[in-house]
């Protein structure tokens, strides 16, 4: 193995590392280090979390205790060390057949990512929860791997509003993210079809807003319905558990509370939040179909204060420096028909309905900044002709142009264009894909995605990172989420982490055996299994590349 091809090495052993490290080479003869009952685990101060994680996964997979003790010169073992000569997420992994494994990281996160590399080097058995080959010794190849990420923000959006995912499913997604060195879980908690976060001051948001009477099956033009009620929400302690679990794996959870559009579930719970002089909001329920609801928040002081109270509780749960407030797809028809909204436009002097949304955005961006947080919003927050408050981050989803405009105005950008990294989109042409939506995005397409095209190159330092998005209108459960995410998320992880992308198909073949061991029901490269298909459900495939 060499830095020119970090996915293979002499001797016929292919560790198939995903994502591709910056450099990797065989040490000496390549004879590996065996983990056995004598192996100790030495954790320097600051690395205790990684030690705990290693004992939990490798201890279970190989029935090893990995007791604390001096490794290296003191005996064979695994040694975790902090090294401030490295960048915080950078790491170096050295395997010696006699003294064992040393993982050096620039910070606790760097050590943890190095431990993920160690697990991959051990092979698929390291990804099981109990030994499957008793008496067979786990051997780490004698290699040196040096690595560091390309982007600071390596994200996945998980939409739990359209279809609720129980807490254990979210924790499993966190583990799968960490295994691919992704570090931001963007949790889309509210939308027209459901409100998923407990707000103690406003319990009707979950008593009413978390439940819908039925669900559209397939695309919104489909005539078919699932007549079962659907819903669910996370208690505040559930969310604190998710945040802590993710933090132990160096994943930051960024909550999204969508305003002022995508708010019908909130209006169904509290009709006074809507434009009551333009529509009978008391007649609205939680939306049971897909698309963009015309029902949006009223631009009143009462609504603003209500959402400040919501966000006060959100900030108590989520310590992340970022809070996403949506801002996308906000229809303006109700505001045009509302005398209250029109009076507010004149009072504020914002010109029109786009200016009114820009005022909404600016208010909450400043409100968050006053509490030490930064607002993130979809690229529609650039509309309205008013500059965004300093520190606002833009999620560029409608292509690259929003990112270019935001970066040109001095804002940091998360690049997540739907044409490239919306993983709810179909994975192949034809009728075989279940409920085919959007553009064809194959594994190869996702792997070929370049987050910083020439239009953004001049603003490279303002590209905070990159994100893949999984919207769940037709992703009804964890099995379907597996199908939509994998193996494309492995390809995306390489885009987000690696500076090079050589030899991915061969490494992916190796990596699929790890996903098998984890029980991930990914889409086979040759096409879906029969039980993964959804014949008869209408999709909405889009033409073009």
Secondary structure, 3 states (H helix, E strand, C coil): CECCECCCCCCCCCCCCCCCCCEEEECCCCCCEEECCCCEEEECCCCHHHHHHHHHHHHHHHCCCCCECCCECCECEEEEEECCCCCCCCEEEEEECCCEEEEEECCHHHHHHHHHHHHHHHCHHHHCCCCCCCCCCEEECCEEEEECCCCCEEEEEEECCCCCCCHHHHHHHHHHHHHCCCCEEEEECEECCEECECCHHHCHHHHCCCEECCEECCCCCCCCEECCCEECCECHHHHHHHHHHHHCCCCEEEEEEEECCCCHHHHHHCHHHECCCCCCHHHCCCCCCCCCCCCCECCCHHHHHHHHHHHHHHHHHCCCCEEEEECCCCCCHHHHHCHHHHHHHHHHCCCCHHHHHHHHHHHHHHHHHCCCCEEEEEHHHHCCCCCCCCCCEEEECCCCHHHHHHHHCCCEEEECCHHHHECCCCCCCCCCCCCCEECCCCHHHHHCCCCCCHHHHCCHHHEEEEEEEECCCCCCCHHHHHHHHCCHHHHHHHHHHCCCCCCHHHHHHHHHHHHHHHCCCCCCCCCCCHHHCCCCCCCEECCCC
